Amino acid sequence: MTQSAPASPPPAPARPVDLRGRSLLSLDDLSDAEVDHLLATARALQEPISSGPLRGVSVALVFLNPSLRTRVAAEVAMADLGGHAAVLSPGNDAWKWEFRRGAVMDGDAVEHVRDAIGTLSTMVRGLGLRCFAGMRSWKEDAAEPVLRAVAEAARCPVYNLESAQDHPLQSLADLLALRDALGADLRGKPLALTWAPHPKPLPMAVPHAVLRMASRAGMAVRVCCPEGFEPDGAFLGSVRRAAEERGGSVSVHHDQAEGLSGAAAVYAKSWGAPSFYGRWEEERTPRAAAAGWTVTRERMAAAAPRARFLHCLPVRRNVVAADDVVEGPGSLVLNQARNRLLVQKAVFLETLRP
């Protein structure tokens, strides 16, 4: 008698997502399942919560740079969840901090970050930090020295509210906006991240965040930029691998119309040319020559019918993008901004809940 093959064991049940006590420094800190869980939580949090799940919980929000959406989203998120946010701006309404280990503190800085963060960690359950790029050295900014110094000194979860080279909460807000507009499965859908003019060179934090988000979603990502403005090669390689693992791709286009052709979504953002990093006077000439890269309605016409337009805000109108693009029927800029509150609530709730 022929013996039948043993039945395959049933698939292991998916492990429940538990983010309690976790920091969020980058989208790379999250698995795909954790990203999906946070976005599902964000959607559920569109409705008010009467129970105050974070009642009695406080966070500190440290802003070394200006903010509108990030600051308001974080403060309102904690209030909506029943908690409290204490906002600090070292150097303005708090002592100026020193971040270097072994520094001889005989200058303007009054308090070392290890002492400041050590103190805050005894008073709050979580800590958000905004710290922009220094824009002097690519190597230094890529190492995220301020974010890392705070994360090392903290004894509680740390949230990246935009750092030298990343903006994970913007990534989550953008992904939620794209899924709502284009469908839950974004694999293979073309997204054009286009460089745009700006009066000065800007950091790579948001472009990196967009590339991380779109590649993790398996989109067909096209980076549109003038020659010399391509993102760092090592970073491009990492997001290209992430996209290909999920059925997507990442390509670079020096012709904006070619890159936008047939795109389901166009994300406009300016950034400083990595090839001129720290030598911004030299970058002025190629930047001026690329002034024609403003995203106009005529340029959007190259994209797919009903293509969506995205920008993280604030946007230099009629420099980065024309008024009728920012306010056009395909614009998602206010959806993205609204989502900043929803994903901030989701991150606080999931990482700080009992």
N, C-alpha and C positions, 0 to 999 in steps of 0.2 A: 504494500500500500504506500502510495506516494505521500510523503509528509508535506503539508502546506507550510509555506514560509511564515515565520512569526510575524504577527501584526506589528506595524510601526508604532512606536509609542506616541501618544497624543502630544501635540506641540505644547511646550511649557507655557503656562499663562504669562501674559505680559506683566512685568514687574510694575507695581504701582509707582508713580512718580512721586518722589518725596524730596523737595528742595529746601527743607528746613535747615537753617544755619549756613546756607550756601552763599558765597559771594557771586557777583556777576561783573566780571571785568571785561569780558568779550563774548560774542556769540559762540566762539569756539569753546567756551566753558560748558555749553549745553549740548546734549545729544539731540537728535532729530525728534525723539519722543518727548523730550523735555520742552523743546520749542513748541511743539503742537499743544502740549498741556498748558503752557503759559498763554498761548493765544486763545485756547478754549476758555480758560479762566478769564481772560480779558473780555471776551465777548459776554460772558455771564455777568461781568461786573458793570455792564451798561445800565443795569437796573440798580437802584439804590439799595444798600444793605442797612437794615434797621438795627441789626444785632451788635454792630460795632465789634467785629472779630479781633481787632487789634487794640481794643480799649486798654489803656494803661501802658502801651508800648510807645517808646520815643525813638526817633532817629535824629542824627545830626546831618545836616546838608552843608558841605563846605564848598564854597564857590570862590575859586581863585580867578575866575573870569566871568564876564557878563552872561546873563541868561534871561530868557522870557519863558518859553514853553517848558524847559526842563525844570526851572525853579517852581513855577506855578503848578505844573503837573505833580511834582513830588510833594509839595505842601498840601495841595488839595487831596491828593491820594491818601495821605495819612489822616487827614481830617475826615474824609469819607469813610475810612475804615475804623474810625474811633480813636486813632492814635494822635501823636503830636510830632511835629517836625521843628527842630531848632536850627535856624539858618545862620551861618557864619561866613564872613568874608575876611580871612586873615590879611592883615595889612590895612584894613579899613575899620571894621567894627570889632576886630580881634587882633591880638599880637601878630606881627609878621613872623612867618615860620622859616626856619633853616631846614633844608632837606638833605644836605650832604653829611655822610658819616665822617666823623673825625674833624669836622670843621672847627676852626677857631672863631668863635662867635663874637667878634669885635666890630661887626658892621651893623647894618640896619635890622637884621633879624634878631628878635628878642627871645623866641622860644623855638626849641628844636621839635621837629615833627614827631619824634618818638615820644617826647613828653606830652605834646598836645594830643596826639592820637591815643596815647596810653591813658590820659585823663578822660577823654571823651568815651573811650571804650568801657570805662567804669560807670558811665552815666546813661548810655543809650544802648539799644539793642542792634542798631544798624547804622552804617555811615556811608553817605553818598559824597562823591568828590568830582568836581569839574576842574580840569587842569589842562589848558591848551598847550599845543606844541611851542617850543622855544623858537623854532624856525631858523636856527643857526647851524645845527649839525644833524644830518640824517641819522647817523649812528646813534647819537644821543637820544633823539626823539623816538627812534625805533625801539630803544631800550625802555621807554616809558619810566624814567627815573622817579618822577613825582608819584605817579599811581602806584608803582611798586613799593616805594618807601612807605606810603600810607598803608598799603595792604599788609606789608610785613609787620608794621607796628600795631595794627588793629587786632583786637581780641573779639571782634564781632564781624558779621558779614559786611563787605564793602561793595558798593555799587558804583560803576563807572558812569558818570553823568556827562561824559565826553572827555576824552583824554587826548594825548598827543596824536595818536594814530587809530583811534577806534571810538565808536559810539553805539554800543549794543542796544540800548533802549530805542534808538532811532531805527536800528535794524528790525526790531520786533514790530514797531509801529508801521514801518513801511511794508513788511511782509503781510501784516494784517490787512492793510489797505489794498494791496495787490490781490490777495485771496478774495476779499470781498468784491473787488471789481472784475477780476478775470476768472475766478473759480478756485476751488480748493487745490486742484492739481495744476501746478505751474510748470511742470516738467516740459521742456522743449519750447516753451513760449518765449518769444524774443523780447528782451529788454535792452534798450540802448541807454548806457550811462554816458552822457555827453558832457565833455568839458565846455565851459562857457566863460565869456570874458568877465573880468572883475577888476576894479581899480588897483588891487594889490594881491600878491600871492597868498593863498589860503592853505591851511593844513590839509592833510590827507585823511583825517578822521572819518568824515562822512563818506567820501568815495570808498574808503576801505570797508566801512560798514555796509554800504550798498552792495559791494562785490561779495562780501561774505554772505549776506542775506540771499542774494539772487543765485549764487552758486550752490548754496545749501538747498535751495528750492529746486535745483535742477533746471534752471532757465537757460536759454541760449543768450548769453550775455555778450553784448558788443560794447567795447570801450571805445568811444569816439573822441579823439583828441588830436591837436596839431602835433607834428613831429617834435620830439623832445619832451613832450608832456606825458608820456606813457608812465603808468604806475611802476613802482620798483619791480624788477624782474623776478626776484625771489617770491615776492608776495603774489604776483600774477601766477606764478607756477603753482603756488599752494591753492589758490581759489580755482584754478583750472582743474586741478586734480579733484577737488571737492565737487565741482560741477559734473565732471565726467563720471565720477562714481555714482551719480544720481541721474544720469541720462542727459545731462546738459553740456554746455560748452562755454568757453570764454575766448573771444577773438578781439583783436585791436584793429581799428580803422582810422586812417588819417583823413578820410573824406567823410565829413559829417553826413551829407545826404546819403552816401552809401551805407553808413552805419545805421541811420534812422529808417532806411527803406523797409517797409513792412513791419516795423516794430509794434508790438502790442502795447508797450509802455515806453515812455521816454523820461529818463531821470536826468535833470540838468543840475550840474554842480561845478563850480570852479575849484581849481587847486593849483598850487605852485608846482612848477616843473621840477620833478625830482632830479633831473639832470643838472639843474642850476641851484640845487638846495644850498642855502646859506650864501649864495652869490646872486642876490636878488637884483642888483643893479644890472647885471648881465642879462637877466631874464626879461627885463623891461622891453627890449626890442622885439623878441619873438612874441611876447604877450600882446604888444601893440599891433603886430602884424596879424594876429588872430582875432581882431575885433569883430570880424564878420561872423563869428560863431554864435552870436546871440540867437536864442531859440525863438523864432517868430512863427506866426500862423502859417506862413508860406513854407517854412522849413518843416513844420509838423506835418504838412501835407504829404511828405515823403513816407510818413509812417502809415500803419494800417488804418483803415476807416475806424473811427471812434477810438483811436489810440488814447491812452491815458497819459497825463502829464504829472510828474512828481518833482517836488523840491522840498527840502527839509525845513526851509524858512530859518532866518530872514532872507528874503530874496531882493536883490537889486533890480527893481523893475526897469525894463527897457534897456538893461545892460546884460543881465543874465538871461532874462526871458521877457517877452513883450507882455503888456497888460492883458491883451486878449488871449494869451496862452495861460497865464496865471489864473485868470478868471473865466477861462473858457469852459465849455460843457464837459470836456474830458479831464479837467483838472482835479487832482486828488489832494492838493496841498492842505486843505482844511480837514480832510479826512485823516491825513497823516498826523496833523496837529492834534486833533481830537483823540486819536489813538495813543498819543504820548501819555495821556492821563490813564487810559485803560490799561496799557501794558505796565505802567508804573504801579498801578494798584495791584495788578496780578503778581508782579515781582515782589512787592512788599508783603502781600498776603501769603504767598507760597513760601517765602524764605523766613518770615517772622512769626508765622502762626504757631500756636502751642503744639 
